[in-house]
Amino acid sequence: MLTKDAGSQLIDTSWNFLNTFGNVTGMFRHVSLSCGVEISFMDYVAKETSTADFEIDSAPLEFSFHMNGKGYGSIIRGGRETAVLDGSSGRSLVTYNPLSRCSVRTFAGEHYRILNLYVSPMRFLEYFGGEEEYVPESFRSIFRKDAASINISTLLSPSVRVVLDQIINSPYKGALNRLFLESKSMELMVHILREVQHSLSLPKALKLCRGDEERIREAREILIAEMDSPPALDELSKRVGINSTKLKKGFRSLFNSTPYSILRNERMRHAEALLAEDRMNITEISHHLGFSDTSHFIREFVKFYGTTPGRFFKTIS
């Protein structure tokens, strides 16, 4: 497991920039695996708003999974900002930024739960038999000396959330645990690579003016704030002043998702948090989140996490 006795403070890492995160006030676990993957897991509440700046020379390919907490990062290469990374809850990031400077912003009172995988480009290539042609096309540039940055963001899918939970709450110890973590880290990479390939194959996103983008972000905030009794799509579009067709396309463009999926994901994320708090029973949680009945809530939870709320609670308690 990562949450108790397996994993440690930062030991034997190939990536010096990780020392930036080794002193968080809360839980920090780090594991180096024989397959070349390093795992870090952070679970803490930020005491103050802060910015961490660090240099990245020889960069890993990083798979980052943000389960909780709001933050963002910026990447500077060649003296200019080349990317702004959304570290919001419910998102995953795949990044590769050699010879860069990174700035990470976190906010007071935010509860952060983040799991990261790090692997060198050469070890990553070995997973494909050392043959570059078998590597997904969007990742082949990392093997070149003048490699371009990679910064890809996707939503955390239900299948990825299940694997994350299995890693964090691994029931094994010792050698079995390390073998389990190796297999699950590979499984996470497969899920993300498949999702990235799928997202890149979709039609180009709708271009939005600043005003429309602000309205669509406002619509997302309304859905989240009113998840116990969410407005219908037509009502939501009227409230933010944009037609329903553009609203749906805008959600796909900005969040790579639909309004319904955003609502479901946020409900499930809140359900997970409420289960962890252990202050409400399953029926109370279902009503609190606006489900028509407990059976409806359980069905949606199983679709999202692959297990029932009761079984899920046992894994985190």
Secondary structure, DSSP 8 states (H G I E B T S, - for coil): --SSSSSBSS-S-S-GGGGGGTT-SEEEEEEE-TTS-EEEEEEEE-SS-EEEEEEESS--EEEEEEEE--EEEEEEETTEEEEEEE--TTEEEEEE-SSEEEEEEE-TT-EEEEEEEEE-HHHHHHTTTT-GGGS-GGGGGGGSTT---EEEEEE--HHHHHHHHHHHT----HHHHHHHHHHHHHHHHHHHHHHHHHHHHS-------HHHHHHHHHHHHHHHHTTTS---HHHHHHHHTS-HHHHHHHHHHHHSS-HHHHHHHHHHHHHHHHHHHT-S-HHHHHHHTT-SSHHHHHHHHHHHHSS-HHHHHHHH-
